[in-house]
Amino acid sequence: MTRLSNRSIPFSLSLWLIVFLLAPCILAAERERHAIEAMVFHSFVNDLVALMLPLVFMGVNSEAKSDIPLSLIDAVYCKTEDRGGVAKFLGLLYPGESVGRRIAPMLREDDCNGSPPTILKRLIASPDSPHWIGFVELDVKWTPWQVQFIPGKLHALAKSQHPKVDVHLSRDAIRVYPTSFKIPADNGKLIPVHFALAMAGKAFVLNGLVVETPPAQYIPTFTEQVPEKLLAGANAMIAIPHAVANTILTQYLAGAPYVIQLIPSAPALMVKNPVMTGSRNKYLTTSLLGLKEYPDAFNMEAEWTGDDLRLGRLELTPRRIACGTDVVCQVKTAGLDALAASLTRLLRAQYKDIPLRSVILQDVMSVKLNDRDVRVRADVLRAESTATALILYTKLTLNAP
């Protein structure tokens, strides 16, 4: 189960945390117009697979004519086949069920081009290695809606040939992980998220659908142009169309309030129903803002500008109340005008020129992998806007106990 973070985020920018938690996702049939897409690079691929280990495959001991569990305890990504989008890994197998056991990485990227007998001799020389080890070629492939780990050719070596060890993998030695989840939102709804992925050289493309029943066929893509040199420190590039963000907020999070905490002596402000639009180097959010005593009293506009988006303009305007033309109504209207001016000054003083990326640096979700709660942290290093999407250059990291 994947779950949303419950951490409060200041200002209306909290909506971007929620959108980012759900990214990548799709919310309409016209995929090319309504897809959040991510390109995640190879360092994260290896980290993700490492946290899924150990995987236990079923082998066959030919000498004893019995089944034997084989644990994949280390793996390294090598390449992607052009046909079929299959990711090629090399893996290290130990006999028995090494459930919960983690070892220091032993395989290296240069093993992808090495000789299996040479690699096995190096690995089995470790004082911690068992009496027998296996070296397996592993295919990792996504099909709707699961990831398959498919072991291929097995090379093996024993420290001693007495007694002889003859182990091979059974024909059905495949492990499968589903890629569909239910994410609980604060309003009690369970949001169905169906992830899709494809390998792309030294990276993988990640999309997803937020629908009850995903289509039987789906091809994930990344349509944004990836720069020749990625921003230093970033290992992911995410494109979030404005239309998708608006759909998430109206379809799943309609009316959900977001808290803006000002100075301790000021009352908390509540933001609702945010909507965003954008253009090149300009990003605009409009929403309702209110206090406990004056719910939804103001319209708020926040404009972010620049090649790394920063808050440049913020305006509050009172929503006109239907109270007639008497003196009491005039006093209420004047009071809201004065309150809008005061809150605008406070918000500008606290948030002017703040970069968009600075308010979404945090642990964003938790994923259950091999009975471990793995925290996904997203540090956004740069945020850009186009006419159709928000582009985030991000450092993704995985943390596990």
C-alpha positions in Angstrom: 0.0 0.0 0.0 1.2 3.5 -0.8 0.1 6.3 1.4 0.1 10.1 1.3 2.2 12.1 3.6 0.2 13.9 6.3 2.7 16.7 6.7 1.3 20.2 6.4 2.7 22.4 3.7 2.5 26.2 3.9 0.6 28.3 1.4 -1.4 27.1 -1.6 1.7 25.3 -2.8 0.6 22.3 -0.7 -1.5 21.3 -3.7 1.7 20.6 -5.6 2.8 18.1 -2.9 -0.5 16.3 -3.5 -0.1 16.4 -7.2 3.5 15.2 -6.9 2.4 12.3 -4.7 0.1 11.2 -7.4 2.5 11.8 -10.2 2.9 10.3 -12.7 -0.8 9.8 -13.5 -3.4 10.1 -16.3 -6.9 11.3 -15.9 -8.4 11.2 -19.4 -8.6 9.0 -22.4 -6.7 11.5 -24.6 -3.4 10.5 -23.2 -1.2 12.8 -25.2 -3.1 15.8 -23.6 -3.5 14.5 -20.1 -0.4 12.6 -19.0 2.0 13.3 -16.2 5.2 11.7 -17.3 8.5 11.1 -15.5 12.0 10.2 -16.9 14.0 8.6 -14.1 17.7 7.9 -14.6 19.8 4.8 -13.9 21.2 5.5 -10.5 17.6 5.4 -9.1 16.8 2.2 -11.1 19.6 0.3 -9.3 18.5 1.7 -5.9 14.9 0.7 -6.5 15.8 -2.9 -7.6 18.2 -3.2 -4.6 15.3 -2.5 -2.2 13.2 -5.2 -3.8 15.8 -7.8 -2.9 16.1 -10.6 -1.9 13.8 -12.3 -4.4 13.4 -16.0 -4.0 13.2 -18.2 -7.2 12.6 -21.9 -7.2 15.5 -24.0 -8.5 15.9 -27.8 -9.0 18.8 -29.8 -7.6 19.4 -32.4 -10.3 21.5 -34.7 -8.0 19.0 -34.8 -5.2 16.1 -34.6 -7.5 14.4 -32.0 -5.3 13.4 -28.4 -5.3 15.6 -25.8 -3.8 15.0 -22.1 -3.2 17.5 -19.7 -4.7 17.7 -16.1 -3.4 18.6 -13.2 -5.6 20.6 -11.1 -3.2 22.4 -8.7 -5.6 21.7 -7.2 -9.0 23.1 -4.7 -11.4 21.4 -3.0 -14.4 23.2 -3.5 -17.7 21.1 -2.3 -20.7 17.7 -2.2 -22.3 16.7 -4.3 -25.3 15.4 -2.1 -28.1 12.7 -4.6 -28.9 10.1 -5.1 -26.1 11.6 -2.6 -23.7 13.1 -5.4 -21.5 15.7 -4.3 -19.0 18.7 -6.6 -18.7 20.1 -7.2 -15.2 22.8 -9.5 -13.9 22.0 -11.1 -10.5 23.8 -13.1 -7.8 22.0 -16.1 -6.4 22.6 -17.8 -3.0 21.1 -21.2 -2.1 18.2 -21.1 0.4 15.8 -18.4 1.4 17.7 -15.3 2.4 14.5 -13.4 3.3 15.3 -10.1 4.9 19.0 -10.5 4.4 20.9 -7.6 2.8 24.6 -7.8 1.7 27.0 -5.2 0.5 26.8 -4.9 -3.3 29.1 -7.3 -5.0 28.3 -7.0 -8.7 29.6 -4.1 -10.7 28.5 -2.4 -13.9 31.6 -3.7 -15.7 30.4 -7.2 -15.0 27.8 -6.7 -17.7 30.6 -7.2 -20.2 32.6 -9.7 -18.2 33.0 -13.5 -18.4 30.7 -15.4 -16.2 33.4 -17.9 -15.0 35.7 -15.0 -14.1 33.0 -13.2 -12.2 32.0 -16.3 -10.3 35.6 -17.0 -9.3 35.8 -13.4 -7.9 32.5 -13.6 -6.0 33.0 -17.0 -4.5 36.4 -16.0 -3.2 34.6 -13.8 -0.7 34.9 -15.3 2.8 31.1 -14.6 3.3 30.0 -16.5 0.3 28.2 -19.9 0.7 29.5 -23.2 -0.7 27.6 -22.6 -4.0 26.7 -19.4 -5.9 24.8 -18.7 -9.1 25.1 -16.0 -11.6 22.0 -15.3 -13.6 20.9 -13.1 -16.5 17.7 -11.4 -15.5 15.0 -9.8 -17.6 12.8 -7.1 -16.0 9.7 -6.3 -18.0 6.5 -4.3 -17.4 3.2 -5.4 -18.9 -0.2 -4.0 -17.9 -0.3 -3.9 -14.8 2.7 -5.7 -13.3 6.4 -6.0 -13.3 7.9 -9.4 -14.1 11.3 -10.6 -13.0 12.3 -13.4 -15.4 15.5 -15.3 -14.8 17.3 -16.6 -17.8 20.6 -18.4 -18.3 22.2 -19.6 -15.0 25.9 -20.0 -14.4 27.0 -21.6 -11.2 30.1 -22.4 -9.3 30.8 -24.4 -6.1 33.8 -24.1 -3.8 34.2 -27.8 -3.9 33.1 -30.5 -6.4 32.6 -33.0 -3.6 29.8 -33.5 -3.3 28.8 -32.3 -6.8 26.2 -29.6 -7.0 24.0 -29.4 -10.0 21.3 -26.8 -9.8 19.2 -25.2 -12.5 16.2 -22.9 -12.5 12.7 -24.3 -12.9 10.7 -23.2 -16.0 8.2 -21.2 -14.0 10.8 -19.4 -11.9 9.3 -15.9 -12.4 8.4 -13.3 -9.8 5.7 -10.8 -10.4 5.0 -7.4 -8.7 1.6 -5.6 -9.2 1.9 -1.9 -10.2 -1.6 -0.9 -9.1 -2.2 0.8 -5.7 -4.9 2.4 -3.6 -3.8 5.7 -2.1 -5.8 7.0 0.9 -6.5 10.8 0.7 -7.3 13.0 3.8 -10.9 13.2 2.7 -11.3 9.4 3.2 -11.3 8.6 -0.5 -9.2 5.8 -1.9 -7.5 7.0 -5.1 -6.7 4.2 -7.6 -3.3 4.6 -9.2 -2.0 2.3 -11.9 1.6 2.7 -12.7 3.2 2.0 -16.1 6.9 1.9 -16.9 9.2 1.4 -19.8 13.0 1.2 -20.0 14.8 3.8 -22.1 18.5 3.2 -22.2 20.0 4.3 -18.9 16.7 5.5 -17.6 13.1 4.5 -17.3 9.8 6.2 -18.2 7.1 6.2 -15.5 3.4 7.0 -16.2 0.3 6.1 -14.3 -3.5 6.2 -14.5 -5.9 7.3 -11.9 -9.0 5.3 -13.0 -10.9 2.5 -11.4 -10.2 0.1 -14.3 -7.1 0.7 -16.4 -7.0 -0.2 -20.1 -5.8 -3.7 -21.2 -3.2 -2.1 -23.4 -0.9 0.8 -22.6 2.4 2.2 -23.8 4.2 4.6 -21.4 6.1 7.5 -23.0 8.0 10.7 -22.2 7.3 13.5 -24.6 9.3 16.3 -23.1 12.7 17.1 -24.5 15.5 15.9 -22.1 18.5 18.3 -22.0 21.8 16.9 -23.1 23.2 17.6 -19.6 20.8 17.2 -16.8 20.8 19.6 -13.9 23.5 18.7 -11.4 22.2 16.4 -8.7 19.0 15.6 -10.5 18.1 12.0 -11.4 14.5 12.6 -12.6 12.6 15.0 -14.8 8.8 15.2 -14.3 6.3 17.0 -16.5 2.9 17.8 -14.9 0.3 19.3 -17.3 -1.8 22.0 -15.8 -4.9 20.3 -17.0 -4.1 17.1 -15.1 -3.3 19.0 -11.9 -6.7 20.8 -12.1 -8.5 17.5 -12.8 -6.9 15.8 -9.8 -8.0 18.7 -7.5 -11.5 18.9 -8.8 -12.2 15.2 -9.2 -10.5 13.8 -6.0 -9.7 16.7 -3.7 -12.6 19.1 -4.3 -13.2 21.3 -1.4 -10.2 20.0 0.6 -8.6 22.9 2.6 -4.9 23.6 2.7 -3.5 25.4 5.7 -1.2 28.5 5.4 0.5 29.2 8.7 1.6 32.8 9.1 3.3 34.2 12.2 2.3 32.5 15.4 0.1 35.3 16.5 -1.9 35.3 13.3 -4.9 33.0 12.6 -4.4 30.1 10.2 -5.5 30.7 6.7 -7.4 28.1 4.7 -6.9 27.8 0.9 -9.5 25.8 -1.2 -10.2 25.0 -4.9 -6.9 26.0 -6.4 -6.7 26.2 -10.2 -3.5 26.7 -12.2 -2.6 28.0 -15.6 0.8 28.7 -17.2 3.0 30.0 -20.0 6.7 30.1 -20.7 8.4 31.1 -17.4 5.1 32.1 -15.8 2.8 30.0 -13.6 -0.4 31.3 -12.0 -2.5 29.8 -9.3 -6.0 31.1 -8.3 -7.9 29.9 -5.3 -10.3 30.8 -2.5 -8.8 31.9 0.9 -10.5 32.4 4.2 -10.2 32.4 8.0 -12.3 30.4 10.4 -14.5 33.5 11.0 -14.6 34.4 7.2 -14.6 31.1 5.2 -13.9 31.5 1.5 -13.9 35.3 1.9 -11.2 36.1 -0.6 -10.0 35.3 -4.1 -6.3 34.8 -4.2 -3.9 35.0 -7.2 -0.3 33.9 -6.9 2.0 34.4 -9.9 5.4 32.6 -10.2 7.9 33.8 -12.7 11.4 33.2 -14.1 13.4 30.2 -15.4 13.4 28.8 -11.9 9.9 29.8 -10.7 9.7 32.3 -7.8 6.7 34.0 -6.3 6.6 37.4 -8.0 3.0 38.6 -7.3 0.3 37.9 -4.8 -3.1 39.5 -4.7 -6.1 39.1 -2.4 -9.5 40.5 -3.3 -12.6 40.2 -1.1 -15.5 38.2 -2.5 -18.5 40.5 -2.5 -21.2 39.4 0.0 -24.9 39.8 -0.7 -25.9 41.9 2.3 -27.8 44.8 0.9 -26.9 48.4 1.1 -27.4 49.3 4.7 -24.7 50.6 7.1 -23.9 47.2 8.5 -23.2 45.8 5.1 -21.0 48.7 4.3 -19.0 48.1 7.5 -18.6 44.4 6.7 -17.4 45.2 3.2 -15.0 47.8 4.4 -13.7 45.3 7.0 -13.0 42.7 4.4 -11.2 45.2 2.3 -9.0 46.1 5.2 -8.4 42.5 6.1 -7.5 41.6 2.5 -4.9 44.4 2.5 -3.5 43.3 5.8 -3.2 39.7 4.8 -1.7 40.6 1.5 1.1 42.5 3.2 1.7 39.6 5.6 1.8 37.0 2.8 4.0 39.1 0.6 6.5 39.7 3.5 6.7 36.0 4.3 6.7 34.5 0.8 7.8 37.0 -1.8 10.6 35.7 -4.1 10.4 32.2 -2.4 11.2 29.6 -5.1 8.5 27.1 -5.8 10.9 24.2 -5.4 11.7 25.2 -1.8 8.2 24.3 -0.5 8.0 20.8 -1.8 11.3 19.4 -0.4 10.2 16.5 1.8 9.4 12.8 2.0 6.4 12.4 -0.3 5.3 8.8 0.0 5.9 5.4 1.5 5.9 2.2 -0.5 5.9 -1.3 0.9 8.8 -3.4 -0.7 9.7 -6.8 0.7 7.8 -6.0 4.0 9.9 -2.8 4.4 8.4 0.7 4.5 10.5 2.5 1.9 10.3 6.3 2.0 10.5 8.2 -1.3 12.0 11.7 -0.9 11.8 14.2 -3.7 14.0 17.3 -3.7 13.0 19.6 -6.5 16.1 21.4 -7.7 14.4 23.5 -10.4 10.9 24.2 -11.5 10.0 25.6 -14.9 6.6 26.4 -16.6 5.5 26.0 -20.1 2.1 26.8 -21.7 0.9 23.3 -20.9 3.0 21.9 -18.0 5.1 22.4 -14.9 8.5 20.8 -15.4 10.3 19.6 -12.2 14.0 18.6 -12.2 14.2 16.4 -9.1 16.5 14.3 -7.0 14.6 11.2 -5.9 16.1 9.1 -3.1 14.9 6.0 -1.3 15.3 5.4 2.4 14.6 2.2 4.2 15.1 1.0 7.8 
